[in-house]
Each structure stands twice: as structure tokens, then as C-alpha cells.
Amino acid sequence: MVGNETSWREERRQAAAEHAAALERKKAGETARARELLRDFIATLKERGVEPEPLRAQVIGSNASYRTELVGWYLRRNRSLAVDVDGNFYILGVPASLKARVAGARVEASDPPLVVGQGARDGESMPLAELLQLRLDS
């Protein structure tokens, strides 16, 4: 009986590990496709002569914003998402901070999603390709 339990547990552990690895591969593939969309978006902006601008981080729950060292293009009108000149994707929401107010905010790049706002309220999620097209059309 003990041998069967050990075997069953090992099979479950292995199945869980395989499932986690499959999810990681799927996420990596989606991230790669999203990065390609962003590269194409930037190339189109450059072809059209749309210059990048200094990006500001939006203070969560406020109308205030802090300067950053980033230069790029906003992806949403509310300036909550952006891409820099190197194709890195940023979520520009930051908490209020006296240090950031004085020295500027530091924002880390995120893996770009294929669906922006997934899991958010109804009407707030949108495929990245559609969001980029809306930005190009505006």
C-alpha cells in the first residue's frame, strides 16, 4: 500500500510540474508575439514621423504624475501604459511618494500581454493588436 501511495504522489508531482512547464511555454510564446507587435508598432510610428516623448508615471488614485527616465509612446489615452524606444512595455501606475516627487519615479518594464487589462472590469480588456491599431489611427 505504501508503494502505491508513493507512486501516486510522484505521478501527481510530475503531472503538476509538466502542467507548470506548459503554462510557462505558453506565456513565453504570448510574450514573444506581443513583443513583435510592439516592434511593428514602433517601426510604424517612426515611419510616420511620430517622435517619442518623455514618459510620466501616473500616481494611482490621483491626477498627479512623476517624471521618469523613460522616453517612448503612450498606448492609452489615460497614459497608464506605454512602450519605450527599445520596445519595452510599461505599466505606468505608481504609488504616491515624496522621493518620486523629488527625484522622479522608477518604473520597471513588464512582459507585454496579448490582451491588455485581462481580468479587469468589463470593457477594460482589449487585445494588444487592437489597442496598438487604435493608437496608430489617432
SULNOR-V650245 format. One record per residue. N is the residue number from 0. BURIAL is I if it has 24 or more other C-alpha atoms within 12 Angstrom, else O. Layout:
n=N burial=BURIAL
n=N burial=BURIAL
//
This chain:
n=0 burial=O
n=1 burial=O
n=2 burial=O
n=3 burial=O
n=4 burial=O
n=5 burial=O
n=6 burial=O
n=7 burial=O
n=8 burial=O
n=9 burial=O
n=10 burial=O
n=11 burial=O
n=12 burial=O
n=13 burial=O
n=14 burial=O
n=15 burial=O
n=16 burial=O
n=17 burial=O
n=18 burial=O
n=19 burial=O
n=20 burial=O
n=21 burial=O
n=22 burial=O
n=23 burial=O
n=24 burial=O
n=25 burial=O
n=26 burial=O
n=27 burial=O
n=28 burial=O
n=29 burial=O
n=30 burial=I
n=31 burial=O
n=32 burial=O
n=33 burial=I
n=34 burial=I
n=35 burial=I
n=36 burial=I
n=37 burial=I
n=38 burial=I
n=39 burial=O
n=40 burial=I
n=41 burial=I
n=42 burial=O
n=43 burial=O
n=44 burial=I
n=45 burial=O
n=46 burial=O
n=47 burial=O
n=48 burial=O
n=49 burial=O
n=50 burial=O
n=51 burial=O
n=52 burial=O
n=53 burial=O
n=54 burial=I
n=55 burial=I
n=56 burial=I
n=57 burial=I
n=58 burial=I
n=59 burial=O
n=60 burial=O
n=61 burial=O
n=62 burial=O
n=63 burial=O
n=64 burial=I
n=65 burial=I
n=66 burial=I
n=67 burial=I
n=68 burial=O
n=69 burial=I
n=70 burial=I
n=71 burial=I
n=72 burial=I
n=73 burial=I
n=74 burial=I
n=75 burial=I
n=76 burial=O
n=77 burial=O
n=78 burial=I
n=79 burial=I
n=80 burial=I
n=81 burial=I
n=82 burial=I
n=83 burial=I
n=84 burial=I
n=85 burial=O
n=86 burial=I
n=87 burial=I
n=88 burial=I
n=89 burial=I
n=90 burial=I
n=91 burial=I
n=92 burial=I
n=93 burial=I
n=94 burial=O
n=95 burial=O
n=96 burial=O
n=97 burial=O
n=98 burial=O
n=99 burial=O
n=100 burial=O
n=101 burial=O
n=102 burial=O
n=103 burial=I
n=104 burial=I
n=105 burial=I
n=106 burial=I
n=107 burial=O
n=108 burial=O
n=109 burial=O
n=110 burial=I
n=111 burial=I
n=112 burial=I
n=113 burial=I
n=114 burial=I
n=115 burial=I
n=116 burial=O
n=117 burial=O
n=118 burial=O
n=119 burial=O
n=120 burial=O
n=121 burial=O
n=122 burial=O
n=123 burial=O
n=124 burial=O
n=125 burial=O
n=126 burial=O
n=127 burial=I
n=128 burial=I
n=129 burial=O
n=130 burial=I
n=131 burial=I
n=132 burial=O
n=133 burial=O
n=134 burial=I
n=135 burial=I
n=136 burial=O
n=137 burial=O
//
